[in-house]
Amino acid sequence: MGFFDYFLFNKKDSKQPIIQFGRFSDAYKSEQKYDAWDRSLKLFEKKEYIESYKQFFDYLSDGSTDNCKYEDHKDHITFEFYQGSKKISGRADHKRFTAESKIAKTDGLHIGFLRKLLEDNYQLRYCRYALDEKRDVTAVFSTSTIDGSPYKLYYALKELATHTDKKDDIMISEFDMLMPINNSHIRKIEIGEIKTKYEYLIAEIDIALAHINNTKLNMGKYPGAESYIYLDIIYRIDYLIKPEGNIMEIIDNVHNLYFYNKIKTPDQKNSLIRKELRKIRETPFEDFKHEIYEVKSTFGVSQSSGLARIQNFIGSEIKKMDWYYHNEYNAFARAIPSYIVGYSLFNYSMPKPMRDLFNLYYQITQSDYFKSLGIKRGYMNNNKLSATKIKKKIKKILSKHAEEYPHIQIDVKRLEFQDVCMFSKTYLLSIKKMNFERRDLR
């Protein structure tokens, strides 16, 4: 894979903590990985199935995370890879390809639980639920080798991996007779970091709700302003806290409600999103801490080919902040560029330098949070933006990616630093104009 898009701080500075931000993406792989994919296709066409599958798993693997591996047994291979809290394992020979992901152990069957599995089965295209010989709840995919092309395997294994990774925490929290299984690979986070994230979660939701409760702006007349506040905080929670389980499910539900529900009015959507935010707000710390952990992943869930969409999205949305800014509704004005960044990170795969620049945006605008995590690279001094530090960091990001993206440039002279609103607007407009063409573009 071309890049592992968590942001890890402090590889050189042992005093800085190592913290992951954002969801995994498998976009923008290296040339070597694309070559492995091409070899896999050609070998499959020649009916050299075992060799084809070996190249397929080479394509999925990321050497920096050890997310995927296989063993060659001459007449067959065995494999395993990770997706979040789940380990997926399987076997392939000249006749059959099988894979399974154990979701949970159970000490008994419950009609409500079985009904839930039956309903979820209808959402699955390639996989199915089953109970194995140990009565573990398992999702299974299998196909004859002759029908198991690399294209089919990619989408089938992605469904198997992403679905079970999403469902295990939710099912375990909903049904008492279920217990975790095959999650020894997850890396626990220090309790201090979890407490900081929880405090940020509570405080930011309170601030968002207070903006709506106390504003003089007529929310009935400007429902979009309320939506910007809610969506901003939802996407910031996803990127900056990276929760799993129930909170992640709520975030997904809010996203789908707002963008894909064609029946509800904007006011009705806002009312429902507000209720969902309160659910997150009322999450006990004891439950929250079990949803915060670090993992390895193989498949991304964001849409690919997002570059043009993101740049068009910036152009269409950023101008909407002007009215709020000029009428001194600064909370709503600030929410719009933050929403743009959060939505883009949540919804699209993007070039590495763009993701770094968006991450920097959060470091700047959420500087107190980053400091509370121990990341001492502040870009604010006495509540004022540090133009020198910001420009220096931008140049460092561009220099880091210059070899792979030779055309990336940004005119820092066009950035305005008098306040966060104007900086956010000019910063995003500058990113909109950048050329992110790769040197090795295929």
C-alpha positions as CSV (number, residue, x, y, z in Angstrom):
1,M,0.0,0.0,0.0
2,G,1.2,3.5,-0.9
3,F,0.8,5.1,2.4
4,F,-0.4,4.4,5.9
5,D,-2.5,7.4,6.6
6,Y,-2.4,7.5,10.4
7,F,-0.3,10.5,11.6
8,L,2.3,9.4,14.0
9,F,4.0,12.1,16.0
10,N,7.5,12.0,17.4
11,K,9.6,9.5,15.6
12,K,12.6,11.6,16.5
13,D,11.5,13.2,19.7
14,S,11.0,10.6,22.4
15,K,9.2,13.2,24.5
16,Q,6.4,13.5,22.0
17,P,3.7,10.8,22.2
18,I,2.8,8.5,19.4
19,I,-0.8,9.0,18.5
20,Q,-2.9,7.9,15.6
21,F,-5.4,10.2,13.9
22,G,-7.9,9.3,11.2
23,R,-9.1,6.2,9.6
24,F,-7.1,3.9,7.5
25,S,-6.9,4.3,3.7
26,D,-5.6,1.9,1.1
27,A,-5.5,4.4,-1.7
28,Y,-2.3,5.6,-3.4
29,K,-0.4,2.5,-3.3
30,S,3.2,2.3,-4.5
31,E,4.2,1.2,-8.0
32,Q,5.5,-2.1,-6.6
33,K,2.0,-2.9,-5.2
34,Y,0.3,-2.1,-8.5
35,D,2.8,-4.3,-10.3
36,A,1.9,-7.2,-7.9
37,W,-1.7,-6.6,-8.7
38,D,-1.0,-6.8,-12.5
39,R,1.0,-10.0,-12.0
40,S,-1.9,-11.5,-10.0
41,L,-4.3,-10.9,-12.8
42,K,-2.0,-12.3,-15.5
43,L,-1.2,-15.4,-13.4
44,F,-4.9,-16.0,-12.8
45,E,-5.7,-15.9,-16.5
46,K,-3.0,-18.5,-17.0
47,K,-4.7,-20.6,-14.3
48,E,-1.7,-20.4,-12.1
49,Y,-4.0,-19.9,-9.1
50,I,-1.6,-20.3,-6.2
51,E,1.0,-18.0,-7.7
52,S,-1.8,-15.5,-8.5
53,Y,-3.0,-15.5,-4.9
54,K,0.5,-15.0,-3.6
55,Q,0.8,-11.8,-5.7
56,F,-2.7,-10.8,-4.5
57,F,-1.7,-10.9,-0.9
58,D,1.6,-9.1,-1.7
59,Y,-0.6,-6.3,-3.1
60,L,-2.6,-6.2,0.1
61,S,0.4,-6.2,2.4
62,D,1.9,-3.1,4.0
63,G,5.5,-3.7,5.2
64,S,5.2,-0.9,7.7
65,T,2.4,-2.4,9.7
66,D,2.7,-6.2,9.1
67,N,-1.0,-6.3,8.3
68,C,-1.1,-9.3,6.0
69,K,0.9,-12.5,5.5
70,Y,0.6,-15.9,3.8
71,E,2.4,-19.2,4.0
72,D,3.2,-21.3,0.9
73,H,2.6,-25.0,1.3
74,K,3.3,-25.8,-2.4
75,D,-0.2,-27.2,-3.2
76,H,-2.0,-24.5,-1.2
77,I,-1.5,-21.4,0.8
78,T,-2.8,-20.2,4.1
79,F,-3.2,-16.6,5.0
80,E,-4.2,-14.1,7.6
81,F,-4.7,-10.3,7.6
82,Y,-6.1,-7.7,10.0
83,Q,-8.9,-5.2,9.8
84,G,-9.3,-3.2,12.9
85,S,-10.2,-5.5,15.8
86,K,-10.6,-8.5,13.5
87,K,-8.2,-11.2,12.2
88,I,-9.3,-12.8,8.9
89,S,-7.8,-16.1,8.1
90,G,-8.2,-18.7,5.3
91,R,-6.9,-21.2,2.8
92,A,-6.6,-21.4,-0.9
93,D,-5.8,-24.3,-3.2
94,H,-6.5,-25.2,-6.9
95,K,-10.1,-26.0,-6.2
96,R,-11.3,-23.7,-3.4
97,F,-10.7,-20.3,-1.7
98,T,-12.1,-19.8,1.8
99,A,-11.8,-17.1,4.4
100,E,-13.4,-16.5,7.8
101,S,-13.6,-13.8,10.5
102,K,-14.6,-14.8,14.0
103,I,-16.8,-12.1,15.5
104,A,-17.5,-13.3,19.0
105,K,-17.7,-16.3,21.3
106,T,-21.1,-17.2,22.7
107,D,-22.2,-19.3,25.6
108,G,-25.8,-19.6,24.3
109,L,-28.1,-18.6,21.6
110,H,-30.7,-15.8,21.9
111,I,-33.6,-15.3,19.5
112,G,-33.0,-11.6,19.3
113,F,-29.3,-12.2,18.5
114,L,-30.1,-14.8,15.8
115,R,-32.7,-12.5,14.3
116,K,-30.1,-9.8,14.1
117,L,-27.7,-12.1,12.3
118,L,-30.5,-13.1,9.8
119,E,-31.2,-9.4,9.1
120,D,-27.6,-8.6,8.6
121,N,-27.2,-11.5,6.2
122,Y,-29.4,-9.6,3.7
123,Q,-26.9,-6.8,3.7
124,L,-24.1,-9.1,2.6
125,R,-23.3,-9.8,-1.0
126,Y,-20.4,-12.2,-0.7
127,C,-20.4,-13.4,2.9
128,R,-22.6,-15.2,5.3
129,Y,-22.9,-15.7,9.1
130,A,-22.3,-19.1,10.6
131,L,-21.5,-20.9,13.9
132,D,-18.3,-22.9,13.7
133,E,-17.5,-26.1,15.5
134,K,-16.8,-24.2,18.7
135,R,-20.1,-22.3,18.3
136,D,-18.1,-19.1,17.7
137,V,-20.1,-16.5,15.7
138,T,-18.2,-16.3,12.4
139,A,-18.6,-14.6,9.0
140,V,-17.5,-16.8,6.1
141,F,-16.6,-16.3,2.4
142,S,-15.9,-19.2,0.0
143,T,-15.7,-19.6,-3.7
144,S,-14.4,-22.1,-6.2
145,T,-10.9,-21.2,-7.4
146,I,-11.9,-20.9,-11.0
147,D,-14.4,-18.2,-10.0
148,G,-12.1,-16.6,-7.5
149,S,-10.5,-13.8,-9.6
150,P,-8.4,-11.2,-7.8
151,Y,-11.2,-8.7,-8.5
152,K,-13.8,-10.8,-6.8
153,L,-11.5,-11.6,-3.9
154,Y,-10.7,-8.0,-3.3
155,Y,-14.4,-7.0,-2.9
156,A,-15.4,-10.1,-1.1
157,L,-12.5,-9.9,1.5
158,K,-13.2,-6.2,1.9
159,E,-16.8,-6.9,2.7
160,L,-15.9,-9.7,5.1
161,A,-13.2,-7.6,6.8
162,T,-14.9,-4.2,7.1
163,H,-18.3,-5.7,8.1
164,T,-17.1,-7.9,10.9
165,D,-14.7,-5.1,12.2
166,K,-17.7,-2.8,12.4
167,K,-20.1,-5.3,13.9
168,D,-18.2,-7.1,16.6
169,D,-18.1,-4.3,19.2
170,I,-21.7,-3.4,18.5
171,M,-22.9,-7.0,18.9
172,I,-20.9,-7.6,22.1
173,S,-22.3,-4.5,23.7
174,E,-25.8,-5.4,22.7
175,F,-25.9,-9.0,23.7
176,D,-24.5,-10.1,27.1
177,M,-23.8,-13.7,26.1
178,L,-21.2,-12.6,23.5
179,M,-17.5,-12.3,24.3
180,P,-14.6,-10.9,22.3
181,I,-12.4,-13.2,20.3
182,N,-9.2,-13.0,18.2
183,N,-8.4,-9.4,19.3
184,S,-5.1,-10.0,20.9
185,H,-3.4,-7.9,18.1
186,I,-5.0,-4.6,19.1
187,R,-2.8,-2.2,20.9
188,K,-4.2,-0.7,24.0
189,I,-3.9,3.1,24.6
190,E,-2.6,4.6,27.8
191,I,-5.4,5.6,30.2
192,G,-4.2,9.2,30.3
193,E,-4.7,9.6,26.6
194,I,-8.1,8.0,26.8
195,K,-9.2,10.4,29.6
196,T,-7.9,13.4,27.5
197,K,-9.9,12.2,24.5
198,Y,-13.0,11.7,26.7
199,E,-12.8,15.1,28.2
200,Y,-12.4,16.6,24.7
201,L,-15.4,14.7,23.5
202,I,-17.6,15.9,26.3
203,A,-16.4,19.5,26.2
204,E,-16.7,19.9,22.4
205,I,-20.2,18.4,22.3
206,D,-21.3,20.8,25.2
207,I,-19.8,23.7,23.3
208,A,-21.6,22.7,20.0
209,L,-24.9,22.4,21.8
210,A,-24.4,25.7,23.7
211,H,-23.7,27.5,20.4
212,I,-27.2,26.4,19.2
213,N,-28.9,27.1,22.5
214,N,-27.5,30.6,23.0
215,T,-27.2,32.0,19.5
216,K,-29.3,35.0,18.5
217,L,-29.4,33.6,15.0
218,N,-32.9,32.2,14.0
219,M,-32.3,28.5,13.7
220,G,-35.7,28.0,12.0
221,K,-34.6,30.4,9.3
222,Y,-31.0,29.1,9.0
223,P,-31.1,25.3,9.6
224,G,-28.0,24.9,7.6
225,A,-26.0,26.8,10.3
226,E,-27.1,24.3,12.9
227,S,-26.2,21.4,10.6
228,Y,-22.7,22.8,10.1
229,I,-22.1,22.9,13.9
230,Y,-23.3,19.3,14.3
231,L,-21.5,17.8,11.3
232,D,-18.3,19.6,12.3
233,I,-18.2,18.1,15.7
234,I,-19.2,14.6,14.4
235,Y,-16.3,14.5,11.9
236,R,-13.8,15.9,14.4
237,I,-14.7,13.2,16.8
238,D,-14.2,10.6,14.1
239,Y,-10.8,12.0,13.0
240,L,-9.3,13.3,16.3
241,I,-10.6,10.6,18.7
242,K,-11.0,7.7,16.3
243,P,-13.6,5.7,18.3
244,E,-14.6,2.2,17.5
245,G,-17.9,0.4,18.2
246,N,-21.0,2.2,19.2
247,I,-19.7,5.8,18.8
248,M,-18.4,5.0,15.3
249,E,-21.8,3.5,14.5
250,I,-23.5,6.7,15.6
251,I,-21.2,8.8,13.5
252,D,-21.9,6.6,10.4
253,N,-25.7,6.9,11.1
254,V,-25.5,10.7,11.4
255,H,-23.6,10.9,8.1
256,N,-26.1,8.7,6.3
257,L,-29.1,10.4,7.9
258,Y,-27.9,13.9,6.8
259,F,-26.7,13.0,3.2
260,Y,-28.9,10.1,2.1
261,N,-32.3,10.5,3.9
262,K,-34.5,12.3,1.3
263,I,-37.6,12.2,3.4
264,K,-36.6,14.2,6.5
265,T,-36.6,18.0,6.4
266,P,-33.4,19.9,7.5
267,D,-35.1,20.7,10.8
268,Q,-36.0,17.1,11.4
269,K,-32.5,16.0,10.5
270,N,-31.0,18.5,13.0
271,S,-33.4,17.3,15.7
272,L,-32.3,13.7,15.2
273,I,-28.6,14.5,15.0
274,R,-28.9,16.4,18.2
275,K,-30.3,13.3,19.9
276,E,-27.5,11.3,18.5
277,L,-24.9,13.8,19.9
278,R,-26.5,13.5,23.3
279,K,-26.2,9.7,23.1
280,I,-22.5,10.2,22.5
281,R,-22.3,12.8,25.3
282,E,-24.0,10.4,27.8
283,T,-21.6,7.5,27.0
284,P,-20.0,6.5,30.4
285,F,-16.3,6.6,30.6
286,E,-16.2,2.9,31.3
287,D,-17.9,2.2,28.0
288,F,-15.9,4.8,26.1
289,K,-12.5,3.5,27.1
290,H,-13.3,0.1,25.5
291,E,-13.9,1.9,22.2
292,I,-10.5,3.5,22.1
293,Y,-7.6,1.3,20.8
294,E,-5.1,1.1,18.0
295,V,-5.3,-1.4,15.2
296,K,-3.9,-2.6,11.9
297,S,-6.0,-2.5,8.8
298,T,-5.9,-3.8,5.2
299,F,-8.9,-2.1,3.5
300,G,-10.0,1.5,3.6
301,V,-13.6,2.4,3.7
302,S,-13.5,5.9,2.2
303,Q,-14.3,6.6,-1.5
304,S,-11.4,6.6,-3.9
305,S,-10.6,9.3,-6.5
306,G,-11.6,12.0,-4.2
307,L,-9.2,14.8,-5.3
308,A,-11.4,16.6,-7.8
309,R,-14.4,16.1,-5.6
310,I,-12.6,17.6,-2.6
311,Q,-11.4,20.6,-4.5
312,N,-14.8,21.3,-6.0
313,F,-16.3,20.7,-2.5
314,I,-14.0,23.3,-1.0
315,G,-15.0,25.9,-3.7
316,S,-18.7,25.3,-3.3
317,E,-18.8,25.3,0.5
318,I,-16.2,27.8,1.7
319,K,-18.1,30.9,0.3
320,K,-21.0,30.0,2.6
321,M,-19.0,31.2,5.6
322,D,-18.8,34.8,4.4
323,W,-22.3,35.9,5.5
324,Y,-21.8,34.4,9.0
325,Y,-18.3,36.0,9.3
326,H,-19.4,39.5,8.2
327,N,-22.4,39.4,10.6
328,E,-20.2,38.3,13.5
329,Y,-21.6,34.8,13.9
330,N,-18.1,33.5,14.2
331,A,-18.9,30.1,15.7
332,F,-20.9,29.2,12.5
333,A,-18.2,30.8,10.3
334,R,-15.5,28.6,11.9
335,A,-17.7,25.5,11.7
336,I,-17.9,25.6,7.9
337,P,-14.2,25.2,7.0
338,S,-13.8,22.7,9.8
339,Y,-16.8,20.8,8.4
340,I,-15.1,20.8,4.9
341,V,-11.9,19.3,6.3
342,G,-13.7,16.7,8.4
343,Y,-16.2,15.6,5.7
344,S,-13.3,15.2,3.2
345,L,-11.2,13.1,5.6
346,F,-14.2,11.0,6.5
347,N,-15.5,10.5,3.0
348,Y,-12.6,10.4,0.6
349,S,-9.2,9.0,-0.1
350,M,-6.8,11.8,-0.9
351,P,-3.2,12.4,-1.9
352,K,-0.7,12.2,1.0
353,P,0.3,15.9,1.0
354,M,-3.4,17.0,1.0
355,R,-4.0,14.7,4.0
356,D,-1.0,16.1,5.8
357,L,-2.2,19.7,5.1
358,F,-5.7,18.8,6.5
359,N,-4.1,17.3,9.5
360,L,-2.1,20.5,10.0
361,Y,-5.4,22.4,9.8
362,Y,-6.7,20.5,12.9
363,Q,-3.4,21.0,14.7
364,I,-3.8,24.7,14.2
365,T,-7.5,25.1,14.9
366,Q,-7.6,22.5,17.7
367,S,-4.2,23.5,19.2
368,D,-5.4,23.1,22.9
369,Y,-6.4,19.5,22.3
370,F,-3.1,18.6,20.7
371,K,-1.3,20.2,23.6
372,S,-3.4,18.3,26.1
373,L,-2.3,15.1,24.3
374,G,1.3,16.1,24.8
375,I,2.0,17.2,21.2
376,K,4.0,20.4,21.9
377,R,4.0,21.9,18.4
378,G,1.7,24.8,19.0
379,Y,0.7,27.2,16.2
380,M,-1.1,29.6,18.5
381,N,0.5,32.2,20.8
382,N,-1.8,34.0,23.2
383,N,-4.8,33.0,21.1
384,K,-3.1,34.4,18.0
385,L,-1.9,32.5,15.0
386,S,1.8,32.1,14.6
387,A,2.3,32.9,11.0
388,T,6.0,32.0,11.1
389,K,5.5,28.5,12.5
390,I,2.6,27.7,10.2
391,K,4.4,28.8,7.0
392,K,7.5,26.8,8.1
393,K,5.3,23.7,8.7
394,I,3.6,24.0,5.3
395,K,6.9,24.3,3.5
396,K,8.1,21.2,5.4
397,I,5.1,19.2,4.3
398,L,5.6,20.2,0.7
399,S,9.3,19.4,0.8
400,K,8.5,16.0,2.3
401,H,6.3,15.1,-0.7
402,A,8.2,17.0,-3.4
403,E,9.8,13.9,-5.0
404,E,6.5,12.0,-5.4
405,Y,4.4,15.1,-6.1
406,P,6.7,17.4,-8.0
407,H,4.1,20.1,-8.8
408,I,2.8,20.8,-5.4
409,Q,3.2,24.5,-4.4
410,I,1.3,26.8,-2.2
411,D,1.5,30.6,-2.1
412,V,1.9,31.3,1.6
413,K,1.7,35.0,0.9
414,R,-2.0,34.6,0.2
415,L,-2.7,33.3,3.7
416,E,-4.3,35.7,6.1
417,F,-3.6,35.4,9.8
418,Q,-5.7,38.1,11.4
419,D,-8.1,35.5,12.9
420,V,-8.9,31.8,12.5
421,C,-11.8,32.3,10.2
422,M,-9.8,34.2,7.6
423,F,-6.9,31.9,7.9
424,S,-9.2,28.8,7.4
425,K,-10.7,30.4,4.3
426,T,-7.5,31.4,2.6
427,Y,-5.8,28.1,3.6
428,L,-8.5,25.9,2.1
429,L,-8.7,28.0,-1.0
430,S,-5.0,27.6,-1.4
431,I,-5.3,23.8,-1.1
432,K,-8.1,23.9,-3.7
433,K,-5.7,25.5,-6.2
434,M,-2.8,23.0,-5.7
435,N,-1.6,20.5,-8.3
436,F,-1.5,17.1,-6.7
437,E,-0.4,15.1,-9.8
438,R,1.9,12.3,-8.9
439,R,5.2,11.6,-10.7
440,D,4.3,8.0,-11.1
441,L,0.7,8.6,-12.1
442,R,-0.6,5.5,-13.9
